[in-house]
Amino acid sequence: MIRKVALVGVPMDLGGGRRGVDMGPSALRIAGLEDGVRALGLEYEDKGNIGVPQPESREPKNPKARFLFEIANCCRRLRARVERILDSGAMPIVVGGDHSIAIGTVAALSSWHHRRAEKIGLIWFDAHGDMNTPDSTPSGNIHGMPCATILGRGSPELVGIGDRVPMVDVKNAVIVGVRDVDQYERREIKDVGVTVFTMRDIDMLGMNEVMKRAIAIATDGTAGFHLSFDLDGVDPSVAPGVGTPVPGGTNFRESHLVMENAYESGKLLGLEITEINPILDVKNRTAEVAVQLVLSALGKRIL
């Protein structure tokens, strides 16, 4: 039962190729997250933001893993912050920022449970697979690599941020909502063997069935699962202000079903919201949608 949550903002704008997602944590706060959480009767604490250097102040040294040093440093500090939240008995809510931040978040959850002889599962909700490595990436943008990193593939500087390698076993990882995968990443996904539910699967099976299957995989022999939710998995008609919008995503109710099923499982260990880009948004609409999605994951119901 979730009783206390703690927010960490990560204004990371180093992992992608388009500026603006560094404003995501502020946008979510402005959209009323604290009031919404408190209205559910939960304790709430805002732990502030992790400091992140601006891209303009740095020169990417590795074209196959742009800003690797800076992202690794930020993820190590995020790991420490999230572990302190877990020590306090609260559930962490991490808000980005681009999706590279998930490396630090999952490192924290994986390490914290590893010290207790436990494993965690992962549900990765995203329009993209995020399964590239420096060897396969067409762009060098690390926000296209975090899921692969968590599963033990990619740059050692990122793979080893947690105490456990891989941070999550592939048999307990699920990617949901995929509809935009490049050719080399497709090969990586097949080589690793991670379970993927594409938008076609969601169309055919329905989101309720997909989430039941995903949760079963993520909780098989684990203490629970982390839900890393990229807003670009939602259709742009619902959430227009995201880092890498792709048509054909989940609708409003399908998106809420992801969160509602996560809550009802009783196994949600942590929640992450990434890739909100207020520059591309309309009157903070995407952050407002994100707040309502977070509240569904914390137990808000229609009746």
Secondary structure as UniProt FT lines:
FT   STRAND          4..10
FT   TURN            19..20
FT   HELIX           21..23
FT   HELIX           24..30
FT   TURN            31..32
FT   HELIX           33..39
FT   TURN            40..41
FT   STRAND          43..49
FT   HELIX           55..57
FT   TURN            63..64
FT   TURN            66..67
FT   HELIX           68..87
FT   TURN            88..89
FT   STRAND          91..96
FT   HELIX           99..101
FT   HELIX           102..114
FT   TURN            115..117
FT   STRAND          121..125
FT   TURN            134..136
FT   HELIX           142..144
FT   HELIX           146..150
FT   TURN            151..152
FT   HELIX           156..159
FT   TURN            160..161
FT   HELIX           170..172
FT   STRAND          173..178
FT   HELIX           183..192
FT   STRAND          195..198
FT   HELIX           199..205
FT   HELIX           207..218
FT   TURN            219..221
FT   STRAND          225..230
FT   HELIX           231..233
FT   TURN            236..238
FT   HELIX           252..265
FT   STRAND          268..274
FT   HELIX           278..280
FT   TURN            283..284
FT   HELIX           285..297
FT   TURN            298..299
//
